[in-house]
């Protein structure tokens, strides 16, 4: 997995030298480097941030993006149209600028105005506490993670995949946004275990049925369910006897009940609902709702 220092090595000299002078503790905790044209670079770590000297220019943004994607615009064309690219190590670079539309859909982002380099984290063992809830009679059960952005839900899903796979459970990851596995050159950027298949960059409505038909998984793990088509894909899992572990943005049961997946909650589709926050840092487990066995 590419380290933060390897990524920052692709930044312009003035930014790189200042970042290299930061304390190691800050480097280890860095979550984002935000670069906005006309503003100073901003490093976010935990609940704190560090403003660097200098001003980001349009040329800086072009140079940084070129370095990060190795000048392979064609290879990243589809991702860039969605506003991000995933680079070596599973790190994600968010992109803003002028969207070029085609058939009422973004086809390209040009005249880049800002970049957000988000560093993916791998925390092995963060799912250990939850595994006894997830596995019943040696089989995973449907589990929903509810979390505001930036509270560690993807990191938790990633570790769940690893642990379940190590327990001789066949895991399939439908990684629509390339966040869970961080695939790069056909290899996951993270340890997902020896029995985990990854379908990368595919819409869940297509990907989940594909995985059921082709890989015979015991459980499918995916991130940020929400569209109507996602709900139908979740129901396909249930009909096929395949368990589903997924997530949704939110902070409370009220948020979930009033979301697009409220019908799944009313049908008791999920045996466990896990609520995360950043109260004691990303990944803080605020509450766990289960069926009668675990309530």
N, C-alpha and C positions, 0 to 999 in steps of 0.2 A: 504494500500500500504506500503510495506517495506521501511523504511527510509534509507538514506545513512548511517547513524550511525549503523543501524542494519546489513547492509551488511559489513561495515568495521569491525564490530565485529567478522567476520569470518576470518579475516586476522591474520597472525602470530603476536605474542605479540609485537615484535619490531616495525612493521609497524603500528599496531593498536594504540599503545601508542602515536606515533608521529602524526598520523592523528587526534587523539582526542585532541591534543594540538593546532591544527590549529584554527584560528579565525572562529567564526560561519559564518561570511559572506562568507568565502572561501568554507566552507562545503556546504552552501546553493547553491552556484554557481557551485559546482563541476560537471563536465560532464563526465570525464573519469579518471580512475586510470589505468595506463599502466604499466605492469609488464613484463620485458624482462630478461631472464636468463643472469646473468653476469653484469647487469646494475642496477642502482639505481631506485627505484620506482618513477613514475612521475605522479603528479596530475595535470590535466588540468581543468581550470575554466575560462569561457569566452575566452578572447584572451590571457590569461596568463597561466603560469604553475609554479608548485612548485616541485623541486627535493628533495626527501626525502633522509635521510642518509641510509647507508647500501647497500648491494648488494643482488639482488634477486637470489635465488638458484633454481636448478631443484626440490629439495625437497619442497621448498616453493610453487612452482607452483602446484605440486601434492596435497599438503595439502589444498591450497586455493580452487582448483577445487573440491576436495572431500567435503569440507565444504559447498561450494555453492550449489552443487547438492545433498547433503546429501547422498553421496556414492551410488547414484542410477544410475550407469553407464548404465544399461539396459534400464531404462526409458528414458534416454537422448541419446541413441545410434544414432538415426536418425539425431537429431539436431547436435550432435558432428561431424557427417560425413559431415555436411554442414559448419562446422567451427564456430559454436556458440551454446550457450545454453541460453534459456530464464529462468530466475529464479523468485522467488516470488517478486511481485511488478512490473513485466514487464521489469525489468532491463535485459540487455543482456551482456553476457560474450563472447567475441571473443576469439578464440583459434587458435594458430599456433603451428606447430611441424612437425613431419614426417607423411605424409599422406600415409595410406595403401590403395592401389587401388584394386578394384574388378570389373571386367567387364568394365574396363576403367572409372570407377567412384570412387571417394573417398568413402571408406567404414568406415574409422576410422582414427582419428588423435592420434598418440601416441608420446612418447618422447617429451612431451610438452615443447616448447621453449619460449612461451610468452602468456600472457593473457591480454585482454583489457576489463575492467569492465566499461560498458557504462550505465550511470544512466538515466533512462527514466524520462521525465518531463511531468507533467500535468499542463497546464496553462489554466484554465477555463476562457472563455471570449475572447481568442485570435482570434477566428473566427468571433466575432460579427460584425466587420466592413464589412465582406465579405458576410454575410447572405443575405442582400438585392440584391446582384448580383446573388447569387446562386439560389434563389427562384423566379420563375416567375409563376404567376397565381396559387400560392399555391403549386407549384411542383418544385422540384430541377431540374436544367439543367446541362448538361454535363460540367464539369469543370476540367481543367488540372493545376496542380501546378508544376512549373519548379524551381528546386532548386539545388545548389551544395550540396554535403554532409555536414551534420552538421549545416544546416541553418533552421531547425525547421519544415520541411514539414510534418513529421510524427505527430508532436505535433499539427499542424494545422488540419490535417485530423482527428485526434482523437477528437478535439473540435468540428469540423463540425458534426461528427457523433452524439455527445451529443446534440448539439443544434437542429439539424434537428429532432432527435428522440423526443425531448421534444415538438416539434411542431406538434406532431401526424403524423409524416411521418415515414413510415416503412423503416428502414435502415438495410442493410445487409453488414457486413464487411468480405471481403475475405482476411484473414490475413496470407498470404503465409509465411512470415518470422516471424510471432508471435510478430510483433513490435507495431502494432496499439493498440490492445487490451491488450497485455501482459497476455494472459490466463495462469492461474496456478490453478490446481485442479478444473477445470471447471468454474472458476470465473474470469472475466476480472480484470486486475490489475488497471484499470482506469474506471471512470464514463463515459460510452458511452450512457447513457440515457435509458429510460424504453422500447423502441421499437426497440432495436438494436440486431440483431442476428449475431453471430460470427462463421465463419467457419475458424478454426485455422489450420495452417500448410499445407494447400492444394494449389497445383499449380493453378494459376488463370485460366488456360485453362480448367481445370476440375471444379474448384470451382465456377466460375461465372455462368456457365450453371446450376450447381446443385442448387445454391441459387435461380436462377430465377424459376426453376421448383418446388422447395420445399417450399420456404418461401414467395413467391409473394411480393418481396420488391418494394418500390417506387424508391429507389436509392441504388446502390452498391458502397461502398467505398473500395478502395484497393491501395496499395503502389507500386511504382517503376514498372510501366508498361514498356515493352520494347521488349520482345521476340515476334517472329512472331505469336506464339500461343496466346500471350496476345492480339495482335491486333485482331485476330479472335474472341476472347472472348469479346472484346469491341464492335465489330460489332454485336455479338449476343445480347448484351444489347440493342443496337439501334433497332434491328429487333423486340425485345420483348417489346419495349416501356418503358424500364427501364433506368433511368438516371445513369450516371457513374461519380464519382469523383475520380480522381487518380493523380499520380505524375510521374515525370521523372527527372533524373539527367540532369542538364544543367544550363546555365547562361543567355542564350539569345535566341531570336527567331531563329537565325541562327543554334544554337545547336539543337533546336527542329525540324526544317524543315529538317535538314540533319541526323536526327536520324531515327530509325526504325519505329517511329510512324508518320513520315512526311506525309504519305498518309492520315492519319486521319485529319491532319491539313489542307491539301489541300481540303479535303471534307467538311471542316467547321464542323467537328463532335463536337468540343468543343465550347460552347457559351462564355466561359471565359477561359483565360490563365493568371495565376497569377505567377509572377516572384518573388522569394525570394532571399535574400542575408543575410549576417551577418553584414552589414554596421553599423547598430546601435544595434548590438547584434542579436542572432539567431531569425528568424521570421520576419526580416525586409522586408516589402513589397516594392519592387523596382518599380514594374510596373504592371498594369492590362490591358490586352487586351480583348476587348469584341466584340460582333457583333455590328451592327449599333446602336442598342438601348442603348448600354453602352459604346461605343467607346468614 
